[in-house]
Amino acid sequence: MDPAKINIPPMKDLTIDNITENTIRINSQAPDPRLTYVMERLVTHLHDFARETRLSTKEWMAAIEFLTAVGQICSDVRQEFILLSDILGLSLLVDSIDHPKPSYSTEGSVLGPFHSREAEDMGHGDEMSHDPQGEPCIVLCTIKDSHGNPIPNVKIDIWETDSSGHYDVQYSDREGPDGRCVMKSDADGNFWFKAIKPVPYPIPHDGPVGKLLAKLHRHPYRPSHMHFMFEKPGYDHLITALYTRGDPYETSDAVFGVKESLLVDFHPADKMVAKEYNVAVGSPVLEHDFVLVSDKEASDLRDERSQKALADLGRKVKLVDGLPVPDVD
């Protein structure tokens, strides 16, 4: 942008005491009030962080080199920045803020770095995983709204690891997607498929995020789980997962995804279930009922919680499209 066309306030002799207010001042000329607000809070907290920790030049450079390494290891099939966000608890925090869930609905969980848009469409009862080493199971689910009505034609993304704890995209020699699919709920809000029982596994820890975990004396393991993502116009987007109860990492998930309401049990198929779904008697069966909320339910709850949280912080803001901006009226 041409400097001659920008009204830049005069700034010099900046110090520890006045650098923050002047940075905010020069950043406050954007026409987008939301960008102005986000940058004002970012600069405030970033500068306060440096002051409170008495951040050294050596530490500042180490942080820059760390973030550079995070970016360098990213690829089409590996998102190290999402992984970093996950292990810092930011992913779960943002999802909880942006997609609040009433107590009667299915809670959200983390997306993780291995969701892929190349999953193939699959019919009810098809096999999602073709890993011969995995323990076969069937998954029987329903999708309902907050009033108990079935929701048809919901797009459902589902993905899990193989029996060794690796996602398909982690194999350089893979021939195509496996352990993942896209389905649609039927007229009664049902969907079911064949998979393998989830296993615990470590998140990728051969990169900068793994090195950070080691320095923090944290393990990289996630409890066994299966990912689900639900989309339908008029309903709030839901990213969640179901976690096997009793997993050794149930209470120490490296990315903080486990919630009590998302813990599930597998039970052996009886003769009736085995016959109906064409599986062996005793095969592991997972049954779960998902509850989606409407866009309006989620929006009303998000606004309510935002207004309360910001009032508690003493922030003078107003909500525009559900997001806070400075209230200068």
Number of C-alpha atoms within 10 A of each C-alpha: 5 5 7 7 7 9 9 12 8 7 11 7 6 12 9 8 8 10 16 18 14 17 16 18 15 14 16 16 14 10 8 10 16 16 14 19 17 14 16 19 12 13 17 15 13 13 15 13 12 12 11 9 8 10 12 10 9 9 11 12 11 12 12 12 13 16 16 12 15 19 14 12 14 14 9 8 15 16 17 25 15 19 24 21 18 22 22 16 16 16 21 19 16 13 17 16 14 18 21 23 22 14 8 12 17 21 22 25 25 23 21 18 18 20 21 16 11 12 19 15 14 15 16 15 16 13 20 24 24 14 16 10 10 17 15 20 23 25 18 17 16 19 24 19 17 16 10 10 12 20 20 18 18 21 16 20 22 21 25 28 28 24 19 13 16 19 18 23 19 13 11 8 8 10 8 11 17 22 22 27 25 20 21 22 22 17 12 14 20 21 22 22 20 20 25 25 24 23 22 22 19 15 20 17 17 9 14 21 25 21 14 15 17 13 9 9 9 14 16 19 19 25 25 24 26 21 21 22 20 22 17 18 10 10 18 21 19 25 21 22 26 24 26 24 17 13 16 14 18 23 15 17 19 23 24 20 27 25 15 12 13 19 16 16 14 16 13 15 20 15 13 10 16 17 12 8 15 12 19 16 14 14 18 20 21 20 14 14 13 19 21 28 24 15 16 12 16 20 18 13 18 19 20 12 14 19 19 11 12 14 12 9 9 9 14 12 17 17 14 12 9 15 14 20 20 16 11 7 5
